[in-house]
Amino acid sequence: MQDRVTYEFAVIRLVPKVERGEFINIGVILFSKRKNYLGIKYNIDERKISAFSDEVDIDMINKYLEAWELICKGKPYGGCIGKLEPSLRFRWLVASRSTIIQSSKTHPGLCHDPEKVLEDIFIRYVL
């Protein structure tokens, strides 16, 4: 049996009105250095978001998160950040922000399969 490896994750939050401090969990980002894994999973629930604020530009949020996805994949079209090593990309994505899209503090764990853990955390905190 394979040994477990460490991972870190953060919950991605949509903060429609930053001044109110209310948020909706919309995704999860997970990094495992030993598995060389950086993944993101998100879901934009337009009905839930509109209940918080009708001023949110859903297309902009989707484009923003698509850019995060490109950065996670480390492809050249992920821009300058996408060219960095996975640990630096993860740190950049989960850095503190005072914008409409923020992330929680990072949380550690141990796992065999980071991709499965990403799915489990996503179901637990987002869906």
C-alpha positions as CSV (number, residue, x, y, z in Angstrom):
1,M,0.0,0.0,0.0
2,Q,1.2,3.5,-0.9
3,D,2.1,5.9,1.8
4,R,0.0,8.9,2.4
5,V,1.3,12.3,1.3
6,T,0.6,15.8,2.6
7,Y,-1.7,18.2,0.9
8,E,-3.0,21.7,1.5
9,F,-6.4,23.1,0.4
10,A,-8.3,26.3,0.5
11,V,-12.0,27.1,-0.2
12,I,-12.6,29.6,-2.9
13,R,-15.2,32.2,-1.8
14,L,-17.3,34.7,-3.8
15,V,-17.8,37.9,-1.7
16,P,-20.5,39.8,-3.6
17,K,-20.3,42.8,-1.3
18,V,-16.8,43.0,0.2
19,E,-17.9,45.6,2.7
20,R,-20.6,43.2,4.1
21,G,-18.1,40.3,4.6
22,E,-20.7,37.7,3.5
23,F,-19.5,35.0,1.2
24,I,-20.6,31.9,-0.8
25,N,-18.3,29.0,-1.2
26,I,-17.8,28.4,-4.9
27,G,-14.7,26.2,-5.2
28,V,-11.7,24.4,-3.8
29,I,-8.1,24.5,-4.7
30,L,-5.7,21.7,-3.6
31,F,-2.0,21.2,-3.7
32,S,0.2,18.2,-3.0
33,K,3.9,18.8,-3.5
34,R,4.9,15.1,-3.3
35,K,2.3,14.2,-5.9
36,N,3.1,17.3,-8.0
37,Y,-0.6,18.0,-8.0
38,L,-2.4,21.3,-8.2
39,G,-6.1,21.2,-8.9
40,I,-9.1,23.4,-8.7
41,K,-12.8,22.6,-8.9
42,Y,-15.6,25.2,-8.8
43,N,-19.3,25.7,-9.4
44,I,-21.1,28.9,-10.0
45,D,-24.6,28.7,-8.6
46,E,-26.3,31.8,-10.3
47,R,-29.5,31.5,-8.2
48,K,-27.6,31.5,-4.9
49,I,-25.3,34.4,-6.1
50,S,-28.3,36.5,-7.2
51,A,-29.9,36.0,-3.8
52,F,-26.9,37.7,-2.3
53,S,-26.6,40.4,-4.9
54,D,-28.0,41.1,-8.4
55,E,-24.9,43.2,-9.2
56,V,-22.5,40.3,-9.7
57,D,-21.2,39.8,-13.2
58,I,-21.4,36.0,-13.6
59,D,-19.4,36.0,-16.9
60,M,-16.6,37.9,-15.2
61,I,-16.5,35.4,-12.3
62,N,-16.4,32.5,-14.8
63,K,-13.5,34.1,-16.7
64,Y,-11.6,34.8,-13.5
65,L,-12.0,31.1,-12.4
66,E,-11.1,29.8,-15.8
67,A,-7.8,31.8,-15.5
68,W,-7.2,30.2,-12.2
69,E,-7.8,26.8,-13.8
70,L,-5.2,27.6,-16.5
71,I,-2.7,28.7,-13.8
72,C,-3.3,25.4,-12.0
73,K,-2.6,23.4,-15.2
74,G,0.7,25.3,-15.6
75,K,0.2,25.7,-19.3
76,P,1.9,28.6,-21.2
77,Y,-1.5,30.2,-21.7
78,G,-1.7,30.5,-17.9
79,G,0.4,33.7,-18.1
80,C,3.5,34.5,-16.1
81,I,2.0,32.9,-13.0
82,G,1.2,29.7,-14.9
83,K,4.8,29.3,-15.7
84,L,5.9,29.1,-12.1
85,E,6.4,25.8,-10.2
86,P,3.2,24.4,-8.6
87,S,3.9,25.4,-5.1
88,L,4.4,29.1,-6.1
89,R,1.2,29.0,-8.3
90,F,-0.7,27.6,-5.3
91,R,0.6,30.3,-2.9
92,W,-0.3,33.0,-5.5
93,L,-3.8,31.7,-5.9
94,V,-4.6,31.4,-2.2
95,A,-2.9,34.7,-1.2
96,S,-5.1,37.1,0.8
97,R,-7.2,39.4,-1.3
98,S,-9.8,42.0,-0.7
99,T,-11.6,41.4,-4.0
100,I,-14.9,39.7,-5.0
101,I,-13.1,36.3,-5.2
102,Q,-11.1,35.3,-2.1
103,S,-9.9,32.1,-0.5
104,S,-10.0,30.7,3.0
105,K,-6.9,30.1,5.0
106,T,-5.1,26.9,3.9
107,H,-5.8,23.7,5.7
108,P,-3.4,20.6,5.7
109,G,-4.2,16.9,5.4
110,L,-2.8,13.5,4.4
111,C,-4.1,11.4,1.5
112,H,-3.3,8.7,-1.0
113,D,-5.1,10.4,-4.0
114,P,-5.2,14.3,-4.1
115,E,-7.7,14.3,-7.0
116,K,-10.2,12.2,-4.9
117,V,-9.7,14.4,-1.9
118,L,-10.3,17.5,-4.1
119,E,-13.6,16.0,-5.1
120,D,-14.6,15.1,-1.6
121,I,-13.7,18.5,-0.2
122,F,-15.6,20.2,-3.1
123,I,-18.7,18.1,-2.3
124,R,-18.4,18.9,1.4
125,Y,-17.8,22.6,1.3
126,V,-19.3,23.8,-2.0
127,L,-22.2,21.6,-3.2
